Amino acid sequence: MTVPRQTATSSASGRASRRRGPSMADVAREAGVSGQTVSRVANGKTNVDDATRERVLEAMRRVGYRPNSAARALRNGQFRSIGVIISALPTFGNSRTLDAIAAAVVTEGFSIILMPVTRPTQGEVTGAFSTLNEQAVDGVIILIEQHQLDQSEIELPHGLPVVVIDSSARYSYPVVDNDQADGAARATRHLLDLGHSTVWHIAGPPQSYSAERRRKSWQATLEGAGRPVPPVLAGDWSPESGYEAGLRLAADPSVTAVFAANDQMALGLLRALHETGRRVPAEVSVVGFDDMEESAHFWPPLTTIRQSFEAVGRHAVEALLAEIETGAEAGEPVILPTELVIRSSTAPPPTRD
């Protein structure tokens, strides 16, 4: 009885041995270097010359070795992974910001784990944090623009470094954003300075923090200049909603200037104005917001507010890594400036006979 059990154990051991993946020792033999050198390369240390590093990496590829990130995390106290909680249906701005976050994270030698949420409720946000904790991340960036994130019932779990993007929330975490209010004020003042008596507005969805900040700033700018405040037309960021609002505006001959809360709605607005025979900018001036790459190629090329999604993503990663490394308390919010980009879609209003 003893012999069969030993044979079974030996057989199981053999199967386990066959399942074992390549080790650092295998890589060291393949590359002709010490195990310590392989360890340095696997852990991202810099005290290895470039030629040796490349030889070790090539040996890893040949033998199929993959560094054990969990073991490395236990040794170093970091998983070198960042979680991003993001709206399940990201906007253009969120998508661009996410691209910038990913680029900055990779540059710093971290990986990124995305956690989409369909609604920014307490349950979904808490669930996302729990999942990211299980995935062993070092910190979290929150990229959710809806107002619900600012409400008191949304409490972010403690225990992880966090950076919040695009929110007015007064959390004890770093907040990074473009200056939404100043951008909207610049757009509105530009049209007023051209001589328009007032400026109509196609707003983004009311649950959006960015849309609300832009709408409030547009209204405050008109009121500060003593100009009438027209009724707001609400869109959903899409060209289709801009087109529908544009058809309503085009039917009113008193409309000579429109500020759309993003470039995509401005594109729909331009189509509506063209189809109804309202000339841009001879009869109606249009300003957008974002300065997406295509805006310079609209017809006419779109005057718009440029915001730097790349800078927001980069600053968010820098702030999070500082928290991870030092555990420092959050500083003042990082609010990045916007820029008015003047193209051919704006001009003085038509003269009245």
N, C-alpha and C positions, 0 to 999 in steps of 0.2 A: 504493500500500500504506500509505503514511503517513497519508493522509487517513482511510481507514476506521478505522485504529487510534486516531487522534485522536477520531474520532466515537464509537467504542466507549468510549473513556475518558471523553469528555464525557457520554455517555449514562449510564455507571456512576456518574459524579459526580452527575448529576442525580437518579438513583434514590436514591443515598445521601443527597442533600440532602432529597429528599422524605421519607425515613425518619427524618431527624433530628427529634427532639422539640422542643417549645418551649424557648426559652432564657431566661436571666435578662433579656436585652435585650428579648425579647418581652413579658415581664411588666412591665418598667420602662415600655415604651411604653404598655401597656394601663392601667397604674395612674397614669401621669403622674408618675413619680418617677425618681430616679437609679438606676443599676445598683447603686451602693453601698448604697442603702437596701434594695433587693431582697435583696442579699447578707446584710445584717444580719438581715432577717426570716427568710431561709432557714436561717441558722445559729443562730437562737434568741437573738440578742443582745437586750439590754433597752433599748438607747439609741435606741428608736423609739417615738414616741407611739402610743397605742392606736388612734386614728382612722387614722393612716397604716398601721399594721400590718394593720388589718382591710381597708383598701383594697388593700394588696398581696396579702393572702391571697385576697381575692375575685378579684383579677386572675389569680392562680395557678390558681384553680379554673376560671375562664372559658377560659383558654388551654390548660389541661391540663398545666401545668408541675408537675413533681415534683422536689424537691431531690435532687441526686446525693449520697447518703449516703457512698458510697465516697470521692468526691473530698473531701467535707467531713472525713471521718476522716483523710485524708492531711494536710490542712491543720491540723487541731486535735489530732491524735494520739489521738483517741478515736472509736470507732464508735457510742457512745451506745446500746449494745445489751448486754443481760445474758442469759446462758444459764442455764437451770434444768434440771438432771438430776433426774428424778423417776421413782418406780416406775410401771411401765406401768399398774398397777391401783391408783390411789391410794386411801387410806383417807379417811374423813370428815375427819380432822384434816389430812391432807396437802392435801386439796382446799380446805379453808378457809384453810390457810396459803398455798397457791398464789394464791388470790384476793387475799389481803393483799399478797403480793409483787407481783402484777401492778398493784394499785392504787398501791403505793408507787413502783414503777418508772415508771409513767406520770406520776405527780406530779413526778418528777425529770426528766422529759423524755427518758427512755430507752425503748427497745422491749424486748420479751422474746421469747426463742426457747426453746421447750420441747424437751427431748430425753428421751423416755421410755426406760427400760431394763427389760427383762423380768426379768433376774436381776442382782443387784449383784456380778458377777464381775469379775475384773481385765480380761478381754477386753472386756466390755460397757462398763465405766466408761471404759477407755482409748479405746474407739471413740467413745463419746459426747463425750469431750474433743476428740478429733481432728475430729469433725464440727463441733463448736462453734467450734474454731479456724478451720476453713474458712469458717464463717458470719461470722467477724470480730466476736467479742464482746469486751467489755472485761473481763468477769469472769464467774464461775460460782457459782451457789448449788446445793448438793446437798441434795436432799430425799428421801432414801432411809432408811427406818427399819430395814431388816433388819440383823441382827448381822454379816453377812458384811462390811459396810462397815468394821467395827471390827477385822477380822482383819488380821494382819500382811501377808498376801499381797496385800491390796488396797492398792496404792500409787498415790496420786493424782499425775498428771503435773504437772510444774512449769511455770512460765512464765505462768500466769494467776492473778490474784487469786481466791481461793475462800473461801466461807463454807459451813459445814456445819450443817444443822439436824437436831435429833432424833437425836443420836448420842453415844455415850460415847467415840468415837475420840479419841486423843490426837495429833491432827495439829497441825502448826504453822499452823493456820488458825483464824479465829474460829469458835466453836461457839455456837449460839443454841438454847435450848429452854425449855419450861415445866419446872417442878420436879416431875417425875413421881413421885419418891419421896415428897416431902412431901405431894403430893395423895393418894396411896394411904394414907399414914399418917393423914392427916386423916379420910379415909373410915372407916378401921378404928377409930380412936379414938372417932369419933362414935357408932358402934354399941356399942362397949364401954361408953362413958359412959352410954348409955341403959340399961345393965344386962344386955346379952346376954353369955352365958358365953363365946362365941367367935363368929367370923365366917367363913362359908364364902366361897370365892372362885371366880368364873368368870373365868379368865385369857384374854388374847388369845393369838394364835399364838406359839409358842416362839421363832420366828425374829425376832420383833419386839423391838427395843430397848425401846420404850415399855412393852410388855406385860411384859417381863422385869423392868424397874425397878419397875413397880407390884406385881408378884407378890412380889418380894424384900422390898419395903417392907411389904406386908401381913403377910408371914411374920415379919419382924423386929419389927413392932409387937405381934403376938400373943405372940411369945416374950418380948419385953421386959415385957409385962404378966403373964407367967406363965400364959398361957392355952393350951389345946390348939390345935394347928395341924391343921385338917382337910385331907384330900386335895384337891388342886387339880383343878378341872374345866376343861379347855382348850377354848376356842372359837376362832372365826376372825374376830371382830369383827362378824359378821352377826347379825340378830335370830333367824335360824333356829338358829344354834348356841346362842344363849342360851335358846331355847325347849327344845331337846333337853337341855341341861344342867338347865334348870328342871324338867323332868319327873322327872329323877333326884332332884333336891333335894326336890321336893314330896312324894316318896314317903317321905321320912325325917322323922318327926315331931319329931326333935331339932333340926332346922334352924330357927332363928328369925331369922337375920340373914345376908344375902348382899351381898357387894361385887362388882359386875360391873365388868370393866375398861373398858367403855365403855357409853354410853347405849343403843346399838342392841342389844347383848346383854341389857341390863337390860330393854328392851322385850319381847324374847322371853321372858325369865324371868317378867315380870309376866303375860304371857298364860298360860304354863304353870301358874302359881300360881292364877290365876283359874279355869282350866278344871278343875283338880283340887280346887277348893273351899278352897284355903288363902288366908285373908283377908290382905290387905296394907293397913295394917301391923299389924292386930290379932294375927295369928299369925306373920307373917314380914315383917321389915323389909328394904328393898332400897335400895342406894346405887349410883349409876352414876358415870361419869367422862366429861367433855367439856362438859356443859351445852349440848348442841345445842338449837336453838330449840324443837324439838318437845317437849323434856323437860318443860317446864312444863305441857304439855297431855296427858301420859300420864294413865292412871287407875290409881292416884292420881298426882297430880303428883310427879315424881321428885326425890328428894334426890340431889344429884350434886356432883361436883368441877368447878368452872369453870376452864378454862384459856384463855388469851387467844391464839388463833391470829393475830389481827390484830397484836398486839404482837410476836409472834415474826417474822412476815413483815416488819413495819416495821423491827425491829432488824436483821434479816438484811440488808435492803437498805442500811440506814445503814452497817453494818459493811463491806459490800462496796464501797460508794461511797468510804468513807474509805480503803480499801486501794487502790482505783483512783486516787484523787486524790493520795495521799501516799506510797503504797508502804510504809506503816508495818507493823511486825511485829504479829502477832496478840496481842491482850491476853488477859485472863482470859475464860473462857466466860461468856456472858450467860445466866443462869438466872432465868427470870421466875416470880414467885410464883403459886400457885393459890389458889382460894377454895372453901370448903365452902358450898354453897347448900342450905339445909334447906327441904324442902317436906313433902308429906304422906305419903311412902312409908316413913317411919321413925317408930318409937315404941318405948317399953319393951316387953320381951318379955311374953308372956302369963303370968299367974300360974299356978302349978302347985298343984293341990289336994293 
